[in-house]
């Protein structure tokens, strides 16, 4: 009797779940959302040498190439049906923003390394040459690989010694946003810039679902003391340079889209210690994927800020429906500043007139800073230590933008003939916040 009742309950619940799932799928389809993708063949082969691989995916035919702002894609060629890539680890002279250059470690002459792009089912062979003065390895972060290809020096392989080239070979059995980085002396090598993005496109994307703009952005943090020329890999807490694809504003490239474009932004976070809540102005988006794979439409949720924890990726998607220049930035406030000195005493509210006068007689030109905040520091362009950008922002159409670090701009325009930078947004007359006149205050009863 009880068994019959329990069986009836299970059947009722299962029927309800199927009906709810079908209703949600129809609702998402009507709203234009991407249906959930499942890949039944995804683990049907191990990707071991000698096993049949799928034909190499081709850009334009099988996928739209991803855009890496301030970066590039890793070149490849096909040899006997296998995509062949080459990464070269070495020292790189890298500019974070105008005024700040440092000696870093990277791949193929760049920091960060180029984006490795492939298609689900591609067989890949990746050569890694080591021009560093130290051993290294490459771990394919989040990728299903045979154990011997996992890239953990000492555990799954011996380290790649200076002057050596190693060969990694495996088949991508998944799609999504992934990353690569050393798994040897990570604290040093990643702190000096050795990391990159991996984008694996689905072999069979949902029919009729197209993303016009697909961006990849890697988040990272650094400790570069003003006046020095190399990141400090020993820092554990007090990071002072925060970057998008190894660039700090005003060195970051804008993201360009047309009104009505479906835009995907893939964020990866290989910061040493911090998560990053990335906030977008003027739009909401849905979180559609993690480094574990795509999120079914029924489980996606709307946000205007996405938290990207350390060691993870997050994909967001939106349709751009509001033209303008919209900031995209980390909402941890000191991550949107450049080389902020955390040891500076709090001067807010200090009356320094007499002090400045007395010190000025000994040090001509002396001026105490920070009594009303630090917003004007960059605009004043005061003398700073060599090779540093403390508090530096960028010039905007209405004045100085007092932001730095993890800050860029999504530029959306109604009519574009190309995706080149269209310059500053020209707001329609009467649509910009402006100085209130006395007549306005009087009309609306505003007194202060």
Number of C-alpha atoms within 10 A of each C-alpha: 6 7 8 9 10 11 12 12 12 12 12 12 12 12 12 12 12 12 12 12 13 12 12 14 19 14 13 16 13 9 9 11 14 18 18 15 15 13 14 7 10 15 11 9 13 17 22 14 11 6 10 12 19 15 13 20 20 12 13 8 7 16 19 15 17 23 18 21 18 16 20 15 16 16 14 17 13 13 10 7 14 20 21 18 19 18 22 18 24 20 21 19 16 22 18 24 21 15 13 20 18 18 16 24 29 28 25 18 18 23 26 29 27 23 25 22 20 26 27 22 26 24 26 25 19 17 16 21 23 22 19 17 11 15 19 27 25 24 18 21 22 20 23 17 20 14 11 12 17 21 26 20 19 11 12 13 14 15 20 21 17 16 12 13 15 16 12 18 20 21 26 22 24 23 23 23 28 27 24 21 23 23 22 22 14 16 15 17 21 25 24 25 28 25 26 25 29 24 20 22 24 21 21 13 16 13 8 7 12 14 14 15 20 19 17 22 23 24 24 28 28 25 21 22 20 18 13 16 18 18 22 16 18 10 16 12 10 14 24 22 28 28 28 29 28 29 30 31 27 22 23 22 20 22 25 20 25 23 17 16 16 18 22 22 21 28 27 30 23 27 22 20 15 19 19 23 16 19 20 21 14 16 14 17 21 20 26 23 19 20 21 16 18 19 17 15 19 14 10 15 11 14 15 17 21 21 18 22 17 17 18 21 27 24 26 23 20 19 19 22 16 16 20 18 22 19 17 20 25 27 18 15 11 19 25 26 24 27 24 22 14 11 7 8 8 11 15 12 10 12 11 13 10 9 12 16 15 11 14 13 10 9 11 10 10 14 14 13 14 17 13 11 12 14 16 17 16 21 16 10 12 7 6 12 11 12 17 22 26 23 22 29 26 15 11 10 10 6 9 16 18 20 24 32 32 32 28 27 19 20 24 23 21 13 10 14 7 10 13 11 13 14 10 11 14 11 11 7 6 7 7 8 6 7 7 8 8 9 9 11 12 10 8 8 8 9 6 3
